[in-house]
Amino acid sequence: MNPTPKLQQLRFNMIEQQIRPWDVHDAGVLDLLDRIHREDYVPEAHRGLAFFDMEIPLDGATTPKEPGQCMLSPKVEARMLQDLHVQKHESVLEIGTGSGFMAALLADRAAKVLTLEIDPGLAAIAAQNLRRNGALNVEVRNVDGAVPLASGPTFDVIVLSGSVARIPQNLMSSLKIGGRLAAIVGEEPMMRANVMTRVSEGKWDVRQPWDTVAPRLLSFPEPSRFNF
């Protein structure tokens, strides 16, 4: 279904007033955000918030609601896409599928996307959203992304669609040489985007290009609070 002129105007405003001012100038990323309709992945009850500069709660979770069950804000998704420079021949792993919107953006730029969602209800909704919107090169798995994949595959790009206290070594080792990983790392009140490139078998280059705060991905370990 074609979007109405009002939706198109809201999308234009989101790109020009939220995303560009956050140093997202990659024409391919901006075009992608115009073509992949965010509102198609927002729960019906919150669709009026689709273009707001905020995280959006996700309905349909099987487990009790937790802070990590939301869509990231549009500018954060856009900045992560820009920093990762995903190419058409590359394979992508996403952890934290949510409603499937970030997976849809990644799928448009990559050869294939494997996205992991811990909540079975959200995994089912995301798979339905992606199929309905033609993102056929995405596989949604209902598994805990904090647990290493049994087959030990490697990827060109890894995206954590939520924050973690630290990046697990198994994810770093799942990058191919030259592969990139993006994650929001730290604790409130300030977290930092970490963009990691694997430059050799035992070496990773890490940049921290911007700060933000994002809800936690579920099941990833937290640092001990005990002081001795």
N, C-alpha and C positions, 0 to 999 in steps of 0.2 A: 504494500500500500504506500502510495506517495505521501510524503509529509505535507502538512498544510503550510501556507505561507507564514503563519505564526510560529510553527515549530522551526521552520527554516531560519526565521529571524532570531529565535532564541538560541539556535545552534551557532549562528554567525556571531552573536553577542558573546557566547561562551568562548569561542575561539579567539575573538579579537580583544575581549576585555579580561579574560582569565588566563588563557593559555599563552598567547603571545607575550604578555607582560612578564611571564615566568621564564623568559629566555628560550622559548620554543619557537624556532624560526625555520626548522626543516620543512620545506614545502611539501615533501612526501607525507610527513606526519600530519601536517595541517589538513592536507587533502583527505587523508584517511579518516580524520575525525569528522570531516564533513560528509563522507560517504557511508561510514559505518554508524548507524543511528543508535545513539546511546539509549534513547527512550525505549527501544525494542528489548532492552535487557534489564529495565528497571521494573520492580514489582508494581502491579497495577495501583496499589494503594499509595505509592510514593511517586507515581509518574510525573506529577507536577513539579518534582524536585530534580528532574533528570539533568538539567543544565545548570544547577546551582553549584557554587564552589563549596562542596561539602561531601562527606561520606554519606552514603544512602543505606539505611537498614535493609537487610534481605529477609523477606518473608519466605516461608516454606521450608525452613530448617527442621530436620527431624529431631535433633538434639536441642536442649534448652538454649535460648539465645545467649550468645557470648559476644564480647566486643569485636572479635575478629570477623564476625559475619556481616560484612557490609561491602559495598562498592567503594573503592578509593575515589578521591576527588578527581575531576577531569584533568586538572593541571598536573597532578602527580603521575597519572597514567601516561599523559603526553610526554612529560619530561623523561620518564623511564624509557619510553619507546625511542625518543631521540638519542638518548645516551647509549643505547644498545646497538644501534645501526644494524638492525636485522636485515639479512639479505635473502633473496628468493630461493637460494639453494640450501638454506640452513634448517636445522632441526632445533626445536625449542621445547624446553620443559618449563611449565608454569606450576607453581605451588600456591594453592588457594584460588580455585576456579570462581567461587562466588556465583554470580549470575551468568558468567561466560563472556562478558564484554571485553575484558582484556585479552582473553583467548581469541576472540574474533578479530581484534586489532592485530595481534601477532600473526594469526593465520593468513591475513591478507598480505603480509610481508614475507612470510617464511614458506618453506616447502611443506613442513608438517609441524603440528603442535601436539604435545602430550600434556594434558593439564590434570592435576591431582586435587581432589576435593574430599576432605575428611567427612563431611556431612552428607549422608545419602540423599536426603531431600533436596539439598542444593545441587548435588551432582546431577540428579534427574532433571531438575529445572534447567540447569545450564545446558545439558545435552539437548534438551528440547528447543531451547532458544537458539542454539547454534545450528541445529538442523533446519529450523524454520527460516533462518536468515541465510542459509546457503554456505555456511562455513564447514565444508565437508572434509577438510584436511585436519580436523581437530579430533583427538580421542580424549574423552573424559573418563577418568577412572576414579571410583569412590574408594580411595585409600588415604592413609595418613602420610602426608608429604614429609613428615619428620623422620619417617622410617626409610632407610635406603631401599631402592628398588632391587628386587631379587636378582634380576639379570645383569645388573651393573652397567647399564648403557651409558654412553657419553653423548653430550649435546653441544651444539654450537652456541646456544644461548640458554640461560636459566634466569627466570624471573620469579621473585617472591612477592606475591601480591598482598603484602601485609608486612608488619615489622617483626623483627626477632632481636633477641638480646645479643646474639652473635651468629655468624654464618657457620654452619656445621662443616667439618672437614670433608665429610662424604659428598657434599654438594660441590665444594671446590674441586674435588677430585673427579667429579662427573663432567667437568668441562673438557672439551677437546683443546688441544694446543691452538691458541688464537681465539678461543671461545670467551664469551663475556657473561658475567653474572651481575644482576642488579638486585639489591635488597636495601631496605630501610632498617638501619641497625642502631640500637641504643635504647635508652629509657626516657620517659617523660621527665622534664618538660622539653628536652631537645633530642632529636634523633637525626642521623645523617644518612643520606643516600650513599651507599657504597657501590661503586661500579668496578668490578674486578675482571681483569683480563689474564688468562693463563698464558704466560709467555714461554714456558718450557715445562718439562715434566715435574719439576719441583719448585717452580717459581710463579708467583701471581703478582701482577701489578695492580695496586688499589688506588682509586681516586675517590674523593668525597666531595662531589661538586656542589651539593646543595643540602640545606637542612629542611626538615619537616617533622611532623608527628603523625603516626598512622597506627591504627589498631593492630593488636598482636595476631599473628597466625597461631592457630590452636596447636597444642601438643609439643611445640618446640621448647627446649629447656630454658629455664630462667636462672640467673645467677643466685647463689646462696645469699640470704639476708643476715646470716649469723656473723657476728663480730667476735673475734677471740683476742 
